[in-house]
Amino acid sequence: MPRCPVCSAAVDLVVATTAPFCSERCRVIDMGRWLGESYQVPLPRHAGEDDDDEQTGTGGPAHPADDE
């Protein structure tokens, strides 16, 4: 039996009117988390992207001595 993504209670998908949640309360909590941006869908990564900001020039100074 699946579990509610908010409280982990068992959910009977045949009788639950709020599936996949166990209750209206958990459904509203989940919606609030999406609206409050607690959940985020990651952006797709493209070939050639690098996490190193030094190569793109968007980060801070390349060397600590450069910020003096």
C-alpha positions as a Markdown table, in Angstrom:
| # | Residue | x | y | z |
|---|---|---|---|---|
| 1 | Met | 0.0 | 0.0 | 0.0 |
| 2 | Pro | 1.5 | 3.4 | -0.9 |
| 3 | Arg | 2.3 | 6.0 | 1.7 |
| 4 | Cys | 1.3 | 9.7 | 2.0 |
| 5 | Pro | 4.2 | 11.8 | 0.8 |
| 6 | Val | 3.6 | 14.3 | 3.6 |
| 7 | Cys | 3.0 | 12.2 | 6.8 |
| 8 | Ser | 3.9 | 8.6 | 5.5 |
| 9 | Ala | 0.5 | 7.2 | 6.5 |
| 10 | Ala | -0.8 | 4.3 | 4.5 |
| 11 | Val | -3.1 | 5.4 | 1.7 |
| 12 | Asp | -5.8 | 3.1 | 0.2 |
| 13 | Leu | -5.9 | 4.4 | -3.4 |
| 14 | Val | -9.3 | 2.7 | -4.0 |
| 15 | Val | -11.2 | 4.7 | -1.4 |
| 16 | Ala | -9.0 | 7.8 | -0.8 |
| 17 | Thr | -10.5 | 10.8 | -2.5 |
| 18 | Thr | -7.3 | 12.8 | -1.9 |
| 19 | Ala | -4.9 | 10.3 | -3.4 |
| 20 | Pro | -1.9 | 10.2 | -3.2 |
| 21 | Phe | -2.4 | 11.9 | 0.1 |
| 22 | Cys | -4.1 | 10.4 | 3.1 |
| 23 | Ser | -6.2 | 13.5 | 3.8 |
| 24 | Glu | -7.2 | 17.0 | 2.6 |
| 25 | Arg | -4.9 | 18.4 | 5.3 |
| 26 | Cys | -1.8 | 16.6 | 3.8 |
| 27 | Arg | -2.9 | 17.7 | 0.3 |
| 28 | Val | -3.0 | 21.3 | 1.4 |
| 29 | Ile | 0.3 | 21.1 | 3.2 |
| 30 | Asp | 1.9 | 19.7 | 0.1 |
| 31 | Met | 0.4 | 22.5 | -2.0 |
| 32 | Gly | 1.7 | 25.1 | 0.5 |
| 33 | Arg | 5.2 | 23.6 | 0.2 |
| 34 | Trp | 5.1 | 24.0 | -3.6 |
| 35 | Leu | 3.8 | 27.6 | -3.4 |
| 36 | Gly | 6.3 | 28.5 | -0.7 |
| 37 | Glu | 9.1 | 27.1 | -3.0 |
| 38 | Ser | 10.2 | 24.4 | -0.5 |
| 39 | Tyr | 10.1 | 22.0 | -3.4 |
| 40 | Gln | 11.9 | 22.9 | -6.6 |
| 41 | Val | 12.1 | 21.2 | -10.0 |
| 42 | Pro | 15.8 | 21.2 | -11.0 |
| 43 | Leu | 16.7 | 22.9 | -14.3 |
| 44 | Pro | 18.1 | 20.5 | -17.0 |
| 45 | Arg | 21.8 | 20.5 | -17.4 |
| 46 | His | 23.2 | 21.1 | -20.8 |
| 47 | Ala | 26.3 | 19.5 | -22.3 |
| 48 | Gly | 29.3 | 21.6 | -21.7 |
| 49 | Glu | 28.0 | 23.3 | -18.5 |
| 50 | Asp | 30.4 | 23.5 | -15.7 |
| 51 | Asp | 29.8 | 24.4 | -12.0 |
| 52 | Asp | 33.1 | 26.3 | -11.9 |
| 53 | Asp | 32.3 | 30.0 | -12.1 |
| 54 | Glu | 35.9 | 31.0 | -12.8 |
| 55 | Gln | 35.6 | 29.7 | -16.4 |
| 56 | Thr | 32.4 | 31.7 | -17.1 |
| 57 | Gly | 33.6 | 34.9 | -15.5 |
| 58 | Thr | 30.4 | 35.1 | -13.3 |
| 59 | Gly | 32.1 | 34.3 | -10.0 |
| 60 | Gly | 34.3 | 36.3 | -7.7 |
| 61 | Pro | 38.0 | 37.0 | -8.3 |
| 62 | Ala | 40.0 | 34.1 | -9.8 |
| 63 | His | 42.7 | 34.5 | -7.2 |
| 64 | Pro | 42.3 | 35.7 | -3.5 |
| 65 | Ala | 44.9 | 38.3 | -4.1 |
| 66 | Asp | 42.8 | 39.9 | -6.9 |
| 67 | Asp | 40.3 | 41.3 | -4.5 |
| 68 | Glu | 42.7 | 43.7 | -2.8 |
